Amino acid sequence: MADRLGFDQPGPIILEEPVEEGETLRSLLTRLAKRFGHFSEALFDPATQSLSSEVSLLINNHIALSQGMDTKLKDGDQILFLPILAGG
C-alpha cells in the first residue's frame, strides 16, 4: 500500500499528525488527502467524503466507530489503514 500512496519504501508507513481539540476523523482525512495526492486515490475521496472500499480503518484497535466519519479524535489516537486483500 505504501507504493500506492506515493512513498518510495515498501511496507508500513507511520505518520505522526497533530490533531486539534474536537477534530473529527473526516477533517483529518480531508487534510491528509490535500497534503498527499495519492492518499485520496488510494484511501479517502474528499469529494465524496468516503473511504475506499479497498481498506478498513481502525482507531485505537477498534473497527466499529459509533459516529463514523464524525468520530472525534484526541491526541494520541492511533489510526490504522489495512488493505483488504483478495485472491486465491
C-alpha positions as CSV (number, residue, x, y, z in Angstrom):
1,M,0.0,0.0,0.0
2,A,2.9,2.4,0.6
3,D,3.8,2.4,-3.0
4,R,0.2,3.3,-3.9
5,L,0.4,6.3,-1.6
6,G,3.5,7.6,-3.4
7,F,6.1,6.6,-0.8
8,D,9.3,5.1,-2.0
9,Q,9.5,2.4,0.6
10,P,7.6,-0.8,0.9
11,G,5.7,-1.9,4.0
12,P,4.0,0.2,6.7
13,I,4.2,4.0,6.8
14,I,4.0,5.7,10.1
15,L,2.9,9.3,10.1
16,E,2.5,11.5,13.2
17,E,0.0,14.2,12.6
18,P,-1.2,16.7,15.2
19,V,-5.0,16.9,15.9
20,E,-6.8,19.9,17.2
21,E,-9.3,19.6,20.1
22,G,-12.5,18.2,18.8
23,E,-11.2,17.4,15.3
24,T,-13.1,14.7,13.5
25,L,-11.9,11.7,11.5
26,R,-13.4,13.3,8.4
27,S,-11.5,16.6,8.8
28,L,-8.2,14.7,9.4
29,L,-8.6,12.6,6.4
30,T,-9.6,15.6,4.2
31,R,-6.4,17.4,5.4
32,L,-4.2,14.3,4.6
33,A,-5.8,14.0,1.2
34,K,-4.9,17.6,0.4
35,R,-1.3,17.0,1.6
36,F,-0.7,13.7,-0.1
37,G,-2.2,13.4,-3.5
38,H,-2.1,9.6,-3.7
39,F,-3.9,9.4,-0.4
40,S,-7.2,10.5,-2.0
41,E,-6.7,8.0,-4.8
42,A,-5.9,5.0,-2.5
43,L,-7.7,5.6,0.8
44,F,-10.1,8.5,1.1
45,D,-12.0,10.5,-1.5
46,P,-12.5,14.1,-0.2
47,A,-15.2,14.8,-2.9
48,T,-17.5,12.0,-1.7
49,Q,-16.2,12.0,1.9
50,S,-15.8,8.3,1.8
51,L,-13.2,5.6,2.4
52,S,-12.0,3.4,-0.4
53,S,-13.7,0.0,-0.5
54,E,-10.2,-1.5,-0.6
55,V,-9.3,-0.5,3.0
56,S,-10.5,-1.0,6.6
57,L,-9.9,1.7,9.2
58,L,-9.2,1.1,12.9
59,I,-8.9,3.8,15.6
60,N,-7.1,2.6,18.7
61,N,-7.7,-1.1,17.5
62,H,-11.5,-0.6,17.2
63,I,-13.1,-1.1,13.8
64,A,-16.6,-0.2,14.8
65,L,-16.9,3.6,15.0
66,S,-20.2,4.7,16.5
67,Q,-20.0,8.1,14.9
68,G,-18.4,7.0,11.7
69,M,-16.6,9.8,9.9
70,D,-17.7,12.3,12.6
71,T,-15.8,10.4,15.3
72,K,-13.9,12.9,17.4
73,L,-10.2,12.4,17.7
74,K,-7.9,13.2,20.6
75,D,-4.1,13.5,21.0
76,G,-2.5,10.1,21.0
77,D,-5.2,8.3,18.9
78,Q,-3.7,5.7,16.5
79,I,-5.4,5.3,13.2
80,L,-4.5,2.2,11.1
81,F,-5.4,1.6,7.5
82,L,-5.5,-2.1,6.5
83,P,-5.7,-3.1,2.9
84,I,-8.4,-5.6,2.1
85,L,-6.7,-8.4,0.3
86,A,-8.5,-10.9,-2.0
87,G,-7.3,-13.7,-4.1
88,G,-6.9,-17.3,-4.2
